[in-house]
Amino acid sequence: MIDALAWDPEMESPATIAILGAGPLGIETALYARFLGYHVSIFETRRVAHRMLDWNLRPLEEPASNVTTSLGLAALQAQDPTYRPPDPSRVFNGKQYAEEYLLPLAKTDLLFDDIHFLSPVIDISRFRVGTQPLAGRFDEYPWQERCNDEFRILVDGRHRGTWVSRADCIIDCRGDGTHRLGLGPAGGLAIGELDACKAFLEHLPDDRKFDPKTYDAQAILIVGATQDACRTLRECLAYARHERLVWVLPPAQSDEAEFLADARLELSQQTSPSFVMIESLGVESISPQENGGWQVRLLKEDDSSVELQVDRIASRTDPLETLLGPTLLAYNPQASSFLESGLQQYARANPSQEKYLRSAREVLTPEPGYFRLRAERRWDVAFERLRSIFAILGGRSDLDLYEIMRKQQSTAPDEA
């Protein structure tokens, strides 16, 4: 893998790794790093495991055996010898997963002093190397010099104010962004959306912070064709205390995602005076009404429009990733192409490394030492990607702490 990159990514412990996000992947990444002897600093915009807590009483999609790891269980048992692992077949809900697994992990001696919550990272740069590679001359750029430079991390903490941290490596585990695409056609903004979004309905029936007063006996407009939108609609229909529920979604396409096609068919059979589906290119405009509601104009495919009045609007469009650091190369298209070219050459020369390379491709960025880790609803995929990050940093494609820990745990009773 080293030969595929323009820099040597190996990083010996005890180097410092900054981890962005203290959700399931952020906590797991910190554990993996600490077991390997790295120092870690974890930066969380809100509080530890807040998304799992917000998931509330909804069940996770996979059993405990898939959402816990040998490292996590070992850390909890080391902290508390009386700890008993969950039944592997048990299905946690979000609240249980946070309170019984993630939060106890965050409180272990391994991690407790290294978590900075309510501390959003607002900018990342290199400490010394600020030059950018020139187009068409990437081979001439001093990649190793950039790799050896520290990251400068600007943090806007609620308790400490604005301060600077440094790290040798960054692993971005922030997950889906807190912002969303606009309600307008093709994800653009609707007229009046910037003002209206401050009053958008954020929490709906099964959410932890749901307030019935904001929903009951109201006309609710939900816009979006995401899995989040489909789930939300089903929960609203089960709650059934709205006056009217309107779902705005794009016209059906032959290649649309299976989950959306299924939801479209399922929910179309439930249409009634209290639930309406409207196919639209998007919201053209949003205007406040004197009664406190909203006048919404929807754009149709034939350039005609439909107007309706609602009390509340909920956005469930695709999330937007919050980009950090305009000087970083992580989001540079030309640098990404240069990185991919090197990976392709490596793949052709090392076909036996295909599986490892597949995971590495998902986490590498053209910014040396900056990795992105996403779950995409598959825990096993996320943990394999995490393993590949530390295999890259350790210079060993076969490095697998999960397997090492599983073997230790399986032999422990015999040794006892």
C-alpha positions in Angstrom: 0.0 0.0 0.0 2.9 2.4 0.7 4.0 2.1 -2.9 0.6 3.3 -4.1 0.9 6.7 -2.4 3.1 9.6 -3.0 4.0 9.7 0.7 4.8 7.2 3.4 1.7 7.0 5.6 3.2 4.9 8.3 3.0 6.5 11.8 4.6 5.0 14.8 3.0 5.2 18.3 2.9 7.2 20.4 1.8 9.8 17.8 -1.4 11.8 18.3 -4.6 11.1 16.4 -7.4 13.6 16.4 -10.8 12.0 15.9 -13.7 14.1 14.8 -17.0 12.9 16.2 -17.9 10.9 19.4 -20.5 8.6 17.9 -20.2 4.8 17.5 -17.4 5.1 14.9 -15.5 7.9 16.8 -15.5 5.9 20.0 -14.5 2.7 18.2 -11.7 4.5 16.4 -10.4 6.0 19.6 -10.4 2.5 21.2 -8.5 1.0 18.3 -5.9 3.7 18.4 -5.5 3.5 22.2 -5.0 -0.3 22.0 -2.2 0.3 19.5 -0.5 2.9 21.8 -1.5 6.1 20.1 -2.5 9.2 21.9 -6.0 10.4 20.9 -8.1 13.6 21.1 -11.8 13.3 20.3 -13.7 16.4 19.3 -17.5 16.3 19.4 -19.8 19.1 18.4 -22.6 18.1 20.8 -22.4 15.3 23.3 -21.1 11.7 23.2 -23.5 9.4 21.3 -26.1 12.1 20.8 -27.3 10.6 17.5 -27.9 7.2 19.1 -29.7 9.0 22.0 -31.8 10.8 19.4 -32.6 7.5 17.7 -34.3 6.9 21.0 -36.6 3.8 21.2 -36.2 2.9 17.6 -34.4 -0.5 17.3 -31.1 -0.7 15.6 -31.0 -2.7 12.3 -28.5 -5.3 13.5 -28.0 -7.4 16.6 -25.6 -6.7 19.4 -23.0 -9.1 17.9 -22.7 -6.7 14.9 -22.7 -3.4 16.7 -20.3 -4.2 19.5 -16.7 -5.4 19.1 -14.1 -7.5 20.8 -12.2 -4.3 21.6 -15.2 -2.5 23.1 -16.2 -5.5 25.2 -12.6 -6.0 26.4 -12.4 -2.3 27.4 -15.6 -2.6 29.5 -14.5 -5.8 31.2 -11.1 -4.3 32.0 -12.8 -1.3 33.5 -15.4 -3.3 35.5 -14.7 -7.0 36.1 -18.4 -7.6 36.9 -19.5 -6.4 33.4 -21.4 -9.0 31.4 -21.5 -8.6 27.6 -25.0 -8.4 26.0 -26.6 -11.4 24.4 -25.2 -11.5 20.9 -28.7 -11.8 19.4 -30.2 -8.9 21.4 -31.3 -5.9 19.3 -30.6 -2.6 21.1 -32.7 0.5 20.6 -30.7 3.7 20.2 -31.1 4.7 23.8 -30.0 1.3 25.1 -27.0 1.2 22.8 -25.9 4.6 23.9 -26.5 4.1 27.7 -25.3 0.5 28.0 -22.3 0.5 25.6 -21.2 3.8 24.1 -21.4 6.0 27.1 -19.7 3.4 29.4 -16.9 3.1 26.9 -16.5 6.9 26.8 -16.1 6.8 30.6 -13.4 4.2 30.7 -9.9 5.2 31.7 -8.8 4.7 28.1 -10.9 7.5 26.7 -12.4 9.7 29.4 -9.7 12.4 29.6 -9.4 12.6 25.8 -13.0 13.6 24.9 -13.8 17.2 24.2 -17.6 17.5 23.9 -19.5 20.7 22.9 -16.3 21.5 21.0 -16.9 21.7 17.3 -13.8 21.9 15.0 -14.2 24.9 12.8 -11.0 24.8 10.8 -8.1 22.4 10.0 -4.8 23.3 8.3 -1.2 22.2 8.3 1.0 23.9 10.8 3.8 24.9 8.4 3.3 23.6 4.9 0.7 25.9 3.2 1.6 25.4 -0.5 -0.8 23.7 -2.8 0.2 21.4 -5.7 0.1 22.9 -9.2 -2.3 21.4 -11.7 -0.5 18.8 -13.9 2.6 18.8 -11.6 1.5 16.6 -8.7 4.5 14.4 -9.1 6.7 17.4 -8.2 4.9 18.3 -5.0 6.7 17.7 -1.7 4.1 15.2 -0.4 6.3 13.7 2.3 7.1 17.1 3.7 3.4 17.8 4.0 2.8 14.3 5.5 5.4 15.0 8.2 3.9 18.3 9.1 1.4 18.6 12.0 -2.2 19.4 11.7 -3.5 22.6 13.3 -7.0 22.2 14.6 -9.1 25.2 15.5 -11.8 24.4 18.1 -14.7 26.5 19.2 -15.4 25.0 22.6 -18.4 26.1 24.7 -16.3 25.9 27.9 -12.8 26.9 26.8 -13.7 29.3 24.0 -11.6 29.2 20.8 -8.4 27.2 21.1 -5.9 25.3 19.0 -4.9 21.7 19.1 -2.3 19.7 17.2 -2.3 16.2 15.8 -0.2 14.0 13.6 -3.2 12.4 12.0 -6.9 13.1 11.7 -9.7 10.5 11.3 -13.0 12.2 10.4 -15.9 10.2 11.9 -18.5 12.9 11.8 -21.1 10.9 9.8 -23.9 12.6 8.0 -23.8 16.4 8.1 -26.2 18.5 10.2 -27.2 20.5 7.2 -29.4 19.3 4.3 -29.9 20.0 0.7 -32.4 22.7 -0.1 -36.1 22.1 -0.6 -36.0 23.5 -4.1 -35.6 21.7 -7.5 -32.5 19.5 -7.6 -31.6 20.3 -4.0 -31.4 24.1 -4.5 -32.9 26.6 -2.1 -36.5 27.6 -2.3 -37.4 31.3 -2.3 -37.7 32.3 1.4 -36.1 29.0 2.7 -33.2 30.7 4.5 -35.6 32.6 6.7 -38.2 29.8 7.0 -35.7 27.1 8.0 -35.2 28.6 11.4 -38.8 27.5 12.1 -38.6 24.1 10.5 -39.9 21.2 12.5 -36.9 19.2 13.6 -38.2 16.6 16.0 -41.1 14.2 14.9 -43.0 11.5 16.8 -40.4 8.9 17.7 -37.6 11.4 18.4 -36.2 11.8 21.9 -37.0 15.6 22.0 -40.4 15.4 20.3 -42.9 17.9 21.6 -46.6 17.0 20.8 -47.6 20.6 21.0 -45.6 21.3 17.8 -47.3 18.5 15.9 -50.8 17.5 17.2 -53.7 18.9 15.1 -51.3 20.6 12.7 -50.9 20.5 8.9 -47.4 19.0 8.4 -45.4 19.2 5.2 -42.5 16.7 4.9 -40.1 17.2 1.9 -37.6 14.6 0.9 -37.0 11.2 -0.8 -34.4 9.8 1.6 -34.6 6.8 3.9 -35.0 9.3 6.8 -38.0 10.8 5.0 -39.7 7.3 4.5 -39.0 6.3 8.1 -40.4 9.6 9.4 -43.6 9.3 7.4 -44.3 5.8 8.7 -43.8 7.1 12.3 -46.1 10.1 11.7 -48.8 7.8 10.2 -48.5 5.5 13.2 -48.7 8.4 15.6 -51.8 9.7 13.7 -52.4 13.0 15.6 -51.8 15.4 12.7 -54.7 17.2 11.0 -53.1 16.7 7.6 -49.8 15.2 6.5 -48.3 16.1 3.1 -45.3 14.3 1.6 -43.5 16.1 -1.3 -41.3 13.8 -3.3 -39.8 13.7 -6.8 -41.7 12.1 -9.7 -41.0 8.3 -9.9 -37.9 7.2 -11.9 -37.2 3.8 -13.3 -33.8 3.7 -11.6 -34.8 5.1 -8.2 -33.6 3.4 -5.0 -35.5 0.2 -3.9 -36.4 1.7 -0.5 -38.0 4.7 -2.1 -40.0 2.6 -4.6 -41.2 0.4 -1.8 -42.2 3.3 0.3 -43.9 5.1 -2.6 -46.0 2.0 -3.3 -46.8 1.2 0.4 -47.7 4.8 1.4 -49.7 5.5 -1.8 -52.2 2.9 -0.5 -52.7 4.9 2.7 -53.6 8.2 1.1 -56.7 9.9 2.6 -57.9 13.3 3.5 -55.3 13.3 6.4 -52.4 12.0 4.2 -51.5 13.2 0.7 -48.5 12.5 -1.5 -47.6 15.1 -4.1 -45.0 14.5 -6.8 -43.1 17.7 -7.5 -39.7 18.9 -8.7 -39.4 20.7 -5.4 -40.5 23.7 -3.4 -40.4 26.9 -5.4 -41.2 29.3 -2.6 -42.1 29.5 1.1 -44.0 32.6 2.5 -45.1 33.3 6.1 -48.8 33.8 6.7 -50.4 36.1 9.2 -51.9 33.1 11.1 -48.4 31.8 11.7 -48.4 29.1 9.1 -46.8 28.9 5.7 -47.8 29.3 2.1 -45.9 26.8 0.0 -45.7 26.7 -3.8 -44.6 23.4 -5.4 -43.1 23.3 -8.9 -44.5 20.6 -11.3 -42.8 19.0 -14.2 -44.8 21.0 -16.8 -43.8 24.3 -15.1 -47.2 24.7 -13.5 -47.3 25.0 -9.7 -49.4 23.9 -6.8 -50.0 26.0 -3.7 -50.9 24.8 -0.3 -51.0 26.1 3.3 -49.4 24.3 6.1 -48.6 24.9 9.8 -45.3 23.2 9.9 -42.5 22.2 7.5 -40.0 19.3 8.0 -36.9 18.9 5.8 -35.8 15.3 5.2 -33.6 15.9 2.1 -30.1 14.5 1.7 -27.6 15.6 4.4 -24.7 17.8 3.4 -21.2 17.1 4.6 -19.6 20.0 6.4 -16.2 20.6 4.8 -13.4 21.6 7.1 -10.3 23.6 6.1 -10.1 25.3 2.7 -6.4 24.7 2.6 -6.7 20.9 3.0 -6.4 18.7 -0.1 -9.0 16.2 1.2 -11.7 17.7 -1.0 -9.5 18.7 -4.0 -10.8 17.0 -7.2 -7.5 17.1 -9.0 -5.6 15.8 -6.0 -8.2 13.0 -5.6 -7.6 12.0 -9.3 -3.9 11.9 -8.6 -4.5 9.6 -5.6 -6.8 7.3 -7.5 -4.3 7.0 -10.4 -1.7 5.7 -7.9 -4.2 3.3 -6.3 -5.1 1.9 -9.7 -1.5 1.2 -10.6 -1.1 -0.6 -7.3 -4.2 -2.7 -7.9 -3.0 -3.9 -11.2 0.4 -4.8 -9.8 -1.0 -6.5 -6.6 -4.3 -8.3 -7.4 -4.1 -10.3 -4.2 -4.6 -7.1 -2.2 -8.0 -6.3 -3.8 -10.1 -6.6 -0.6 -7.7 -4.5 1.4 -7.5 -1.9 -1.3 -11.3 -1.7 -1.6 -11.5 -0.7 2.1 -8.5 1.6 1.9 -10.0 3.5 -1.1 -13.0 4.3 1.1 -11.0 6.0 3.8 -7.9 7.5 2.1 -8.0 11.2 1.0 -5.3 13.1 -1.0 -4.5 15.0 2.2 -1.7 12.9 3.8 -2.7 11.7 7.2 -6.4 12.7 6.9 -8.8 9.8 6.7 -12.6 9.8 6.4 -14.6 7.0 8.0 -18.3 6.5 7.2 -20.7 3.6 8.2 -23.3 3.9 5.4 -25.7 1.7 7.4 -23.3 -1.3 7.4 -21.5 -1.9 10.7 -19.3 -4.7 9.3 -18.2 -2.5 6.4 -17.4 0.4 8.8 -15.3 -1.8 11.1 -13.4 -3.2 8.1 -12.7 0.3 6.9 -11.5 1.3 10.4 -9.2 -1.7 10.4 -7.8 -0.7 7.1 -6.9 2.8 8.4 -4.7 1.4 11.1 -3.3 -1.2 8.7 -2.1 1.7 6.6 -0.7 3.6 9.5 1.0 0.5 10.8 2.3 -0.5 7.4 0.8 -4.0 7.7 -2.2 -5.0 5.5 -2.8 -8.0 7.8 -3.0 -6.0 11.0 -6.4 -6.8 12.6 -6.8 -6.1 16.3 -10.3 -7.5 16.3 -9.1 -10.9 15.3 -6.2 -10.7 17.8 -8.6 -9.8 20.6 -11.1 -12.5 19.6 -8.4 -15.1 19.9 -7.4 -13.9 23.3 -10.9 -13.9 24.5 -11.6 -17.4 23.2 -8.5 -18.8 25.0 -8.9 -16.9 28.3 -11.2 -19.5 30.0 -8.8 -22.3 29.2 -5.9 -20.4 30.6 -7.9 -19.7 33.7 
